[in-house]
Amino acid sequence: MTRLLLIGAPGAGKGTQAVRLAETFGIPAVSTGDIFRYNVKNETELGKLAKSFMDRGEYVPDSVTNDLVRSRLAEADAAAGFLLDGYPRTAEQVVELDGMLEAAGTQLDAVVLLTADTDEVVRRLLNRAVEQGRADDTEDVIRRRLEVYEEQTAPLINVYASRNLVVTIDGLGEVAEVTGRITAALAARGISA
Ligand code: AMP
């Protein structure tokens, strides 16, 4: 029954770590970015709407994102725990998630903050642009995504820190090494797979 959030700047390695942690803990990784990309690829109504924001590096509106997460967390596999990757990203999303958890009579166990310096993050994202061809990995859009993260998402770290939930992890290094740091830090808080 582990409920985790993964927070960090674009390019900090959230997606990669989310997959590994979900496997370790036997819980689903719920990535709003992945869900939006899946919908964009399949040209659904949600995808068309999301794309117009994603391509510019802006956030998809809270109402849309909150509904998406609410229905995803209501699925059976999330009852025994989940790892949210890339949600919440705004103050309003925090309030919504609090409501969802309260309604379910549950709470978060920890918020994993992955850190990486800006130069490294930009380098990784430009690299990913070449490897994966993501439409939002161009230099201008990357810059905007980092700005939006600083403005809207970085302040959430304090919100969760005041609840004593934040575990800060250096996101630089080999993938397995970073996963090891996260699992060790969680174990030190009594959270283990
Ligand atoms: P990510 O893969 O997590 O970097 O997400 C890619 C893009 O999807 C973001 O730049 C946003 O446009 C959108 N997105 C993902 N998660 C959220 C969220 N929680 N709130 C709003 N927009 C989101």
Boltz pocket constraint, residues with backbone or C-beta under 6 A from the ligand:
constraints:
  - pocket:
      binder: B
      contacts: [[A, 10], [A, 32], [A, 33], [A, 34], [A, 36], [A, 50], [A, 53], [A, 54], [A, 55], [A, 57], [A, 58], [A, 59], [A, 60], [A, 61], [A, 65], [A, 85], [A, 86], [A, 87], [A, 88], [A, 89], [A, 90], [A, 93], [A, 136], [A, 145]]
      max_distance: 6.0
